[in-house]
């Protein structure tokens, strides 16, 4: 309201100057433009302040939901065996970061799990990258993948609990007020860079012949991956290449837990999409990582930055998959926009 009052007062003052001054029309126009710009800035700041106040209020409600206990927000506690199923569910759900990790993984995979297990609806098959593979997935193989993936997600929850003292030491907090938007954005940039650094080099390490056959070969059983296979990995690989890249950035930056939650949801969502083997309109492209599952020796990173630095994307850039590695908008499949000479790739 104050911002509106300022703008109205300044506009009245401007009108008075315009009618009473003997100055030129150009002078009045410049002043008008300046005043409009000033009012825009004031209104924008007023909007940001109101939005920030609203978000801080909602965050206070979230803290109240977790009993205003900081450790509840950060980690998942030890579940007591004599709790009933209902009280056990409530107990686990009161532990914030683990809940965000687990539910974001389940949310993005629920649709693809149905699609992979049933092979329906069939009209979506045209969006599949590797045609006629895993449609539907063999039931025993699918269930085994699910068991391994959910075991690893629980392992991630345990890691959060173990890392809690380090999180506190580096200044991570859940208390209001929320950090300003610009700070959250800078932290996100750091998260992406740290994630790329750790994942790329650990991933390449796991491709060393000796390590590969004992650890990473398990993940590459899925040449045509499915979304839930994002967490289908040896426990050592899951800790080093899946969980740590997501958590180290927030720990180093001492980020607010609300920013960390948003990051975890987005990162989980993108990781599962990159393994789903479907390239739908609007969604981010899975072509880059899907190419890695086919060729094994290129496209090791998450966003292509270090692959560009180390030239581990040379063959990919020459492929039809590179042309299709975009977010596109339309109804038809990406293969119609970028057809291949090889009919098997269309």
C-alpha positions, 0 to 999 in steps of 0.5 A: 500500500505504501508503494502505491501511495508513493507512486500516486503522489509522485504522479500528481507532482509530475502532472503539476509540473507538466501543466505549470512549467514552461519547459519543453515537452522533451523535458516533461517526457524524460521526467515522465519516463524517469518517474515511471521507472521509479514507480516500477522499481518501488512496486517491484520491491513492494511485491518482493517484500510481500512475497517474502513475508508470505513465504516466511509465514509458510516456512514458520508453519512448516517448522511448527509441523515438525515440532520446531525441532531442528533435527527433525527438519534436517534428518530422519531419526531412529525408528523404534520397533514397538511403534504402531504402523500409524505412529511409525509413519507419522514419526518418519514423516516428521523428519524433513530432509529424508522425507523430501528425498524419499517422496520426491523420488517416489513422485517422479517415478510413480508415473514411469513405474506404471508405464514401464511395468504395464507398457501402457498407455501404448500411445506414449511408446512413440516418445521412447528413445530406444524403440521396442526395448523394455516395453514392458519390463520383464516383471522379475527384473522390474521388481528386483530393480525396485528393491535395490532402488528403494534400499539405496534411497533408505541408505541416502536417508541414513547418510543424512542422519550421519551428516547432520553434525557436519551440516550444523558445523558449516552453518546450515539452518532451518530457522526463519527468515528465509534467505533472499532470492539472490542468495538462493540462486547463487547457492544453486549455481554452486550446487550444480557445479559441485554436483557436476565435479563430484559426479563426473570424476567419480563416474569416470573412476567407476569406469576403470576396468578393475572397479567397473566389473565389481561395482559400476557394471551393476548400473550398466545392466540397463542399456535401455534404462528406466527411471527407477534404475537411476538408483539401481547401483552398488551401495558404494556407487550410490553413496559416492556418485549419487548421494554425495554430489547432491549433499556436498554442495549444500554442506560447503555453502552452509545453505538454508534447509529450504533451499536444500529441499528445493535443490533435492527435489529438482535434482531427483526429478532430473536424475530420474528423467535422464534415466527414463528413456522417454523424451516427452515434449517440454521435459528436459532431454534425457538424450545425453545420459541415455547415450552414455548407457548405450556407448559406455565411454562418453557423456560421463557428467550431468550437464556436459560441462566437464565432458566438454572440458575433457572432450568426452562428448566428441562422438556424441556431438556427431550423433543424431542424439546430440541434435535431439538433445533439446527441450522441445515443444509440440505434440509429436515425438522428437524423432519427427523433428530430427529423423535419422537415416537409421530407421531403428532410431526413428 
